[in-house]
Amino acid sequence: MRARFMQRDFMGWSCRRRRAVVVPAVAALLLGVGAAARAQTATVRGDGGSVGEAMTAASSRALLDRYCVTCHNERRRVGNLALDAISLERVAAGAETWEKVIKKLRTGAMPPPGLPPPPSPRAQGLAAWLETSIDAAAAKS
C-alpha cells in the first residue's frame, strides 16, 4: 500500500497518467503554434522565390509588369485600367483601383484564359502586400 501511495502526486494522478495527458497536449500546442506562424509568414512574405524574400514596391512592380501591364497599360487600357501609370510607392492614393486588383488576384480572375498566370504564392503575396499597405495608410489617417 505504501509503494502505491508514493507513486502518486498531489492530484492523485500517477506519473504515467500525467504523461499520457500532458505530452500530447504540449505537442498539439507546439504544432498548432508552428503551423499558425508558418501560415502568417507565408501570407505576409508571399514569396515564390528564395526564402526570406519579401514583397516590396519594386518586386510588386516587376510582377505587375510581367503579368498585368501587357494589357492594362496607358495605351491599351483594357478594363479602363492602366497599371503602368499608378504608383506602388503611394498605394493609398490609388486604394480604389488596388482594391479591384486585390479582388482579381484573390479570386484568380486575372489573367484571362490563355495567358500565363503569376505563381499563386507571388500573386497572393502581392495581394497581401497591397492590403497591408492600404491598411497601414488608413491607420495613420
RAPERA-V444139 format. One record per residue. N is the residue number from 0. PHI is phi in whole degrees, 0 to 359 (none if undefined). Layout:
N_PHI ; N_PHI
This chain:
0_none ; 1_296 ; 2_298 ; 3_294 ; 4_297 ; 5_292 ; 6_275 ; 7_257 ; 8_264 ; 9_294 ; 10_268 ; 11_88 ; 12_268 ; 13_283 ; 14_299 ; 15_297 ; 16_293 ; 17_297 ; 18_299 ; 19_296 ; 20_265 ; 21_287 ; 22_299 ; 23_296 ; 24_294 ; 25_294 ; 26_297 ; 27_297 ; 28_298 ; 29_296 ; 30_295 ; 31_294 ; 32_295 ; 33_296 ; 34_295 ; 35_295 ; 36_295 ; 37_296 ; 38_296 ; 39_294 ; 40_297 ; 41_297 ; 42_291 ; 43_288 ; 44_291 ; 45_60 ; 46_275 ; 47_247 ; 48_257 ; 49_288 ; 50_295 ; 51_97 ; 52_287 ; 53_258 ; 54_286 ; 55_229 ; 56_300 ; 57_292 ; 58_290 ; 59_293 ; 60_298 ; 61_298 ; 62_296 ; 63_297 ; 64_298 ; 65_284 ; 66_249 ; 67_239 ; 68_291 ; 69_305 ; 70_258 ; 71_262 ; 72_231 ; 73_299 ; 74_282 ; 75_271 ; 76_47 ; 77_299 ; 78_68 ; 79_54 ; 80_226 ; 81_238 ; 82_279 ; 83_282 ; 84_263 ; 85_267 ; 86_277 ; 87_265 ; 88_282 ; 89_234 ; 90_299 ; 91_297 ; 92_295 ; 93_246 ; 94_304 ; 95_297 ; 96_294 ; 97_294 ; 98_298 ; 99_294 ; 100_297 ; 101_302 ; 102_299 ; 103_295 ; 104_293 ; 105_296 ; 106_270 ; 107_73 ; 108_285 ; 109_235 ; 110_285 ; 111_292 ; 112_306 ; 113_100 ; 114_254 ; 115_291 ; 116_276 ; 117_290 ; 118_305 ; 119_306 ; 120_299 ; 121_287 ; 122_297 ; 123_292 ; 124_294 ; 125_296 ; 126_300 ; 127_295 ; 128_296 ; 129_297 ; 130_300 ; 131_297 ; 132_295 ; 133_293 ; 134_296 ; 135_295 ; 136_293 ; 137_293 ; 138_292 ; 139_287 ; 140_266
